[in-house]
């Protein structure tokens, strides 16, 4: 997706500054699809407008803004660029922990907004990809543990080798058109009933 087609939601509590920022974003080839004066209702607005990136321009992030960022990051993750005048390291750390993709000190500069948004979107996509890979690895590990536990039960109760136990699980999975992990869970549940 090219930045010229990026849909932007702008959050700025200063009406005059918001108009200037919207003009700067438009000049940078970004489409401003929504403007908010506060972060109140941010989740609803993001869901309604489906922006590609949220840009917040403010003096310093307060607790309400950060809480809204946490909720957005948890419930409907989007790249968020925060332009602020505060260079306080604690404020920056809290903003990043709340899900802000890029925290830019010294306010929004029309000449650099395009590249900052590009970097924030790329960073967000990379982070989202890593999160998916981590979730897949955790799922795979959990399934592997289930399968190993089920093999152990089959080996103990059926006097089978590890290979035979695995093949039995695999055959059941194929016969029942289920995953091996589903069959393993069934073996474990059945074994629990007969303890």
N, C-alpha and C positions, 0 to 999 in steps of 0.2 A: 504494500500500500504506500503510495507516494504521499509526502507530507502535504501537498497541495490539496489532497482529498481528505485530509484529517478533519474530523468534526470536533470542535472544541467547546467545552463548557467553561465559562469564566465565572469565577467567584471573587468578588471584590466589594468591600463594604463602602468604599468611597465612590459615589456616583460619577463624579467628574473623571477621576482616575480610571474607573471602569470603562468609560467611553473612550478615553485615550488608548487604553490597553486593547480594547476591541478593535479600534482603528489600526493599531500596530499589528495585531494578529491578522487582520484582513489584508493589510499591506504585505505581510509575510506569506500570504497564500493559504492561510488557515481559515476555515469556515466556522464562525462563532454561531453555534446552534442554540445556545441558552446562556443567559446571564443571571447570576444570583447575587444579592446584596449580602447574604450571610450563608453560612454552611447549614443552617437549619433547613431541613427538608432535602438535603443533598442526595440521600439515597433514592428518594422518590423521583427527584429531578433527573438523576442519572438513568434510572430505569425508564423514565418516560422519553427522554431525549436521545438515549444511547450514544453518547459522545465517544470518540476514540481516545480522547485525553481530557483530563480536568486540569485547568490552570487556576491556581489560587494566587492572588496578588494581595499582599498585606504587609503591615509593619512588622508584626511578630506573631507567630502562631500561638493562640491561647488554648486553654484546655478544651473548650467547646469544638474548635476547629480540629484539634488532634483526635478527640473522641469520634467526630464524624469521619475522619480519615480512617480510624481503626475499623469502624463499622463498614465503611465502603470497601476497605481492603479485605475484610472477612466475608461480607455478603455479596458483593458485586465488584470484584477487583478490576480496576482501571489504572492506566498510567496517570500519575498525578505529578504535576510540576508546581512547585511552590516558589514564588518569587517573594522575597522578604528583605527587609532592611536590617534585621537582627542577625548578627553573626555569632551569637551566643552558642557555644558548643553544645550545651545542654539542650537548647531549643532545636538545634539541628539534629542531634541524636534522637530526641523524642519524635520529631517529624519523620525521620527515616524509619524508626520502629513502628510508627503508625501507618506506614505504607506509602509514604511519599517517594516517588521514583527519582526526583531531582529536586534539590533544595538550592536555589540560586540566591546568593546574597547581593545586595545593592540594587534590588528592584529589577523590573523588566526593562530591557533595552531592546528597541525594535530591531536593531541590527543583529542581535544574537538569538532572538526568540526562536527562529526557525531551527537552528542547529540544536538548541537546548531541548526543544520538543522532540526532535529526531532521536537524540541520545536517550531521553527519558523513555520514549516508546520502545526503543531497542533494548534498553536495560530491563524494562518491565516484561517484555516478551522472553528475554533470556531467563529472568527469574521465574516466570510462569512455567517455562519449559523445565527448569530444574525442579520445581515443585511437583510437576507431573511425574518426572522420572523418579523422584523420591517416593511418591505415593505408590508408583508401580513396583518399586523395589521392596517397599514395606509389604505390599500385598503378596508379592512373590515369596518373600521370606515367611510370611504367615502361612501361606499355602504349603510351602516346603515343610514347615514344622508340623502341620496337620498330617501331611502325607507320611512323614517319618514316624509320627506317633501311631498312625493307623498301621503302618508296616510293623511296628513293634508289637502291636496287639495281635496282628495276624501271625507273626513269627512265634509269639509266646503261646497262643491258644491253638494254632493250627500246625505247629511244628514245621514251619516253612522256613526256607532261607530268605534272606533279604530280597534277593532277586525274584524268588517265587511270590513273595508277598506283594512286591511292586507290580508284577505281572498280573496278579489276581485283581488288584485295585484298577489297573489299566483296563483289563478285560471287562470288569463290571462297568467302568465308565463308558467304554465303547458300546457295550450292550444296552445300557440305559440312556445313551446319548447325553451324558453329564460330564462334568469335569472331574478329573481325578481328585481334586480338592473336595468337591461335593461328596464323592463316594467316601473319601477319607473321613469327612465329618460324620457321615452316616455310620461308619464303622465305630468311630469314637463314641457317638451317642448311644449306639446299641451296647457297646461294652460297658458304658456307664450304667445302663439299666440293669445289667446282670452282675454288678459288683456285689 
